[in-house]
Each structure stands twice: as structure tokens, then as C-alpha cells.
Amino acid sequence: MRSDDLLELLRSVAAGRIGAESALERLRDLPFEAVGDFALLDTHRDLRCGFVEVLLAEGKTPEQCAAIARRMAEGEGPFLATRVDPERAEVILAAVPGAEYHSEARVVRRLPAAHRADRGPVAVVTAGTADRPVAEEAALTAETMGLEVHRVQDVGVAGLHRLLAHREIFTTAAVVIVVAGMEGALPSVVGGLVRRPVIAVPTSVGYGVGAGGLAALLGMLSSCASGVTVVNIDNGFGAAYAAARIMEAGV
């Protein structure tokens, strides 16, 4: 049950439109609900954390994805699934009317009719074109969570003048998400230029010594720019969720 659903239920009880027993019956499934014998949906996630549970499609069968998505998408609220390949996208789209598949980001999402991106803005800064899939996962997640997103693309340190041309965007943003592979230097540069929270996302882009993003991760963890926060390799979703929590705290 989402927070707006619970609030409406309480208002209905207070106004006498439904009885306490009927309301209790509607609340019996809280705080989680079984889907088959393979999943327990966290129906209180929105109440506790401010956003509904998100479906991680990776590692689940198409049938499991469809069943979980169908239940999660009940009502008019937002729906988000990450790490979705084309096979799983097909069944999720069939289960969630109105959803769209963003293949580059591997994201399926549905926005409510009254959806507004009214917090932020959050800047999503990408070092190179090859980092776009992770950056788009972050941007689409942030938008779904109600954040205004400004994209700054292909501004890596190999051509630093490209970054400085966009300085007004990322210096006026409430939070800056910086996505980079290779040696992962870009977040340090941005962290030395802005006064807002910087969330660094290492990607698995890079040649052999990059070790699938490990070099970028270690470089970001070792940043000499104070206060740069680092999420896991290719975790655009986690970076956007962190940005939303920062915004919720009133930064």
C-alpha cells in the first residue's frame, strides 16, 4: 500500500465513508505480500523510504518478472524495473499497461498521469558516450522519483574544456551525479568545482587494466576532492536513489 492510498483510507474512515472493520480488512496484507512461492513484495517501502519497491529483473525468469510486475503495478502509482533485457521487457510491458522500455538504460517504467518532476535539479554528468547506459539508468530513475534532471554528456577529462562549457548547469544543480569509466577521474574534477553533493558512479568501461570498472571504483574512492560519495560499479539506480534521499533531507 502506497502512502497516498493509506492516507485516503484513513480519510475515508474519519469521514465515515467506510467502517473500521472494512479498513482493517484492507490492511491485513501489510507490510508485505507473497507473489507465488518466489517473492515477497515490500508493500510498505513507499511509507518507510519515500518510494515504491523497484523490480530488479536481472536473475529472475520472465514468468517471475511478469507476476511481480503485475502486482507491483496495481493502482496508478509509478512503476520501475531495472536491468531489463529485451526478453523480460516484453513480458513486463504486457503486465504493466502504459509502461515504456528504455533499451539503452535497460529500464521499464510507468509514470503516473499526474507525475511531476518538481525537485532538484539533479545534474547527470557523463564522461564518455560509452558511459551513457549507466547514466541513463540514473537519469530515468531520478525522473521517476520526481527529480528534475539535466544531462551533461561526453565531457571527460581527456577534453576538460568540454566540461567547463557546462559549468553553470552542474554548479546550480542541487546534486551532481558523475558517471565515468576508465580511470574514473571526472568526479574528482567536478568535486573540486562545486559546493553541492557529488555522487560518483564508476562504470565497467575501460581496457584490460580497468578490470571491469575496478580501477575507476578505486580511483573514485581515493579522490582528493573532499566529500565525493561513491556507489558500486554500474549502479546508476543506486546513485539516483541516493540523490533523491539527499533531496528529501532538504539539501
N, C-alpha and C positions, 0 to 999 in steps of 0.2 A: 504494500500500500504506500503510495507516494504521499508526501506531506500535504499537498493540496487536497488529495482525496480524504485524508484523515481530518483535515480542518473542516471540509464540507460535511463530513459525517457528524462531527461534534456540533456544528452549527444546526444541523437538522434535528439532533436530539434536543438541543437547547430551545429550538423554536417549536418543538412538539410535532414535527412532521413525521418522525419515526420514534418508536419506543426504545427504551434502553435494551430490552431483550433482542430486538432486531439488530441494533448496533453491535451488541455483544456477539451475535452470530456472524456478523461481517468481520469481526476482529479475531475470530478463532484461529485463522491461519497464520497470524503474526507470531513470531517475527521472521519465519521462513516457510517455504512451501516446496514440497517434493515434486520433481518432474521425473516420472518414471522411477527407475532404481539407480539413476546415474547422476542426478543433480539436485541440489537444494538451493532454491533461489532465495537470495537475501532480500526479502521484501521491505526491510527496514533501512536499507542502505541510504535512501534519499533522506530519511528522517535523521539518521546519525551523521552522515557525511556531506549532505547537501546535493548529491547527485545519485541517480539510479544506478543499479548494478549494470556493468558493461559485459557483453559476451565476448570472451576470448575464443575465437573459432579454432585456432591452432590446436591440434591434438585431439579434437572431437570429431566424431563421424558426422557426415552430412545429416543423418537422421537425428542425431543428438542436437546438432545446431538448430535444425528446424523446430524441434519440440521446445527447446529452451527459448528460442526467439519468439515463437508464437505466444508463449505465456508472458514473456517479458514485455511484449509489445501491446498487451491489452490496455485499453484506455487511450488517452490522447497525448500522453507524455512523450518525451524524447526516447529514442532507441538508438543504441550504438553497439556495433560489433567490430572488433579489430582482428587483424591477422587473418583476413578472409581471402582465400583463393577463389578462382572462378567457379569451381565445383560447389563449394559451400555457399558462395554468393547466390547462386541460382536458387537453392532451397530456402535460404534466408529471405530473399526477396519475395518468394512465393508465400512465405509465412507472415511477412510484415507488409501489408498494403501501404503504399506511399513511400516506401524506403528507396534509397538510391545507392548504387555501388560505385565507389571511387576506387578504380582498379590500381592506380599508382600508389595510393596510400594503403590499399588493402583494407578499406573501411566500408562498412554498410551503415548508413544512418537514416533516421527519420526525424525531422524537426516538427514540433507541434505547430498548428496553424497560427497560434499567437506568439510564436517564438521571437524573442528579441535579443540581439547581441548588444547589451547596454552596459557592460562593464569593461574596463580596460582603458586604452587599448593595450594589447599584447603584441609585441613585435616578434615574428618568427624569422630569424636570420639564417640563411643557408650559405655555407662556404662554397659548395660546388653543385653543379647540376645533378651529379650522382647522389647527392645527399637529399634530393627532393622527396623521395618516398617517405623517409622518416620525418622530414619537415612537414609534409602534407598530413601525415598521421597526427602530428602535434597540432597543426592549424585547424583541421577538421574537428578534432576532439575539443579544442578550446572554443570553437564556434558553437558546437553542440552544447557546451556547458554555459553558454550565454556571454562569452567574451568576444569583444571586437578584435579582429586580427588584422595586422598589417604585415604583409610578406615582403622580405628583402632577400633577393635571390642572387646566388653566384657572386659573392663578394669576399672570397677567401683571401688569405694573406699573401698569396702569390701576386696579387694585384691590389695592394692596400688602398689605392686611390678610389677603387670602386666602392669600398665600404664607407669612406669619408663622404662620398657624394650623397649618401643616405643618412647622414648623421642626425638630421632633425627628427627622423622617424624614430630611431631607437633611443634617442635621448629624451623624447617626450612620452615614450611608452611607460606604462605602469610596471610591466615586467618584460624582460627580454629573454627569449629562448634562442640559443645559438646552437646550430646543428653543423657538425663538422666531422670529417674522417681524416685520413692520412695521419699527420702528427697532432691534429686536434688543437692548433694554436689559436684559432679565431676567438674562442671565448675569453682567453686572456687579454686579447687586444680590446674586445668590447668591454670587458670588465674594468679596464683601465680608462675608459672613456665616459662611462655612465654612472649615475648615482642610484639607479634602480636595481632591484634584484635581477641577477643574471643566472639563468638555468642552462647548463651546458649538456648537450646530448652528443656523445661520441657515436659515430656510425662505423659499420664494418667495411667501409670503403677504403681501399689502400692496397699497395703492393705487399709482397711477402712479409717483410719485417713489421708491417702493420698488424699482423696476427689477428685478422678478423675484427679489428676495432680495439684491440687491447692497447696498442700504442697510443691511440687517441684518448682512451679512457685514462691511462696513466698520466698522460700529459695534462689532461684537464684536472685530474686530482692533484697534480703538482703545480697548478697555476700559481704564478706570483701575483696575480690580481686578487686582492683580498675579497672574500665573500662570495666567490663563484661557487654555486651549488651544482653538483654533477649527478645525473641519473645514469642508469645502466645503458649498455650498448644497444643502439637502435630503438630506444624506448621513448619514442615521440609521445605516446599516450601518457606515460608517467610524467613527462615534462609539462604537458598541458594540464594535467590534474594538479600538479604542484602549483602551477601558475594560478589556477582557479582558487586553490586554498589560500594563497597569498592575497588574492583579491578579496576573498571572503573575510580575511582578517582586517581589511580596511587599509591596505597599503596604497 
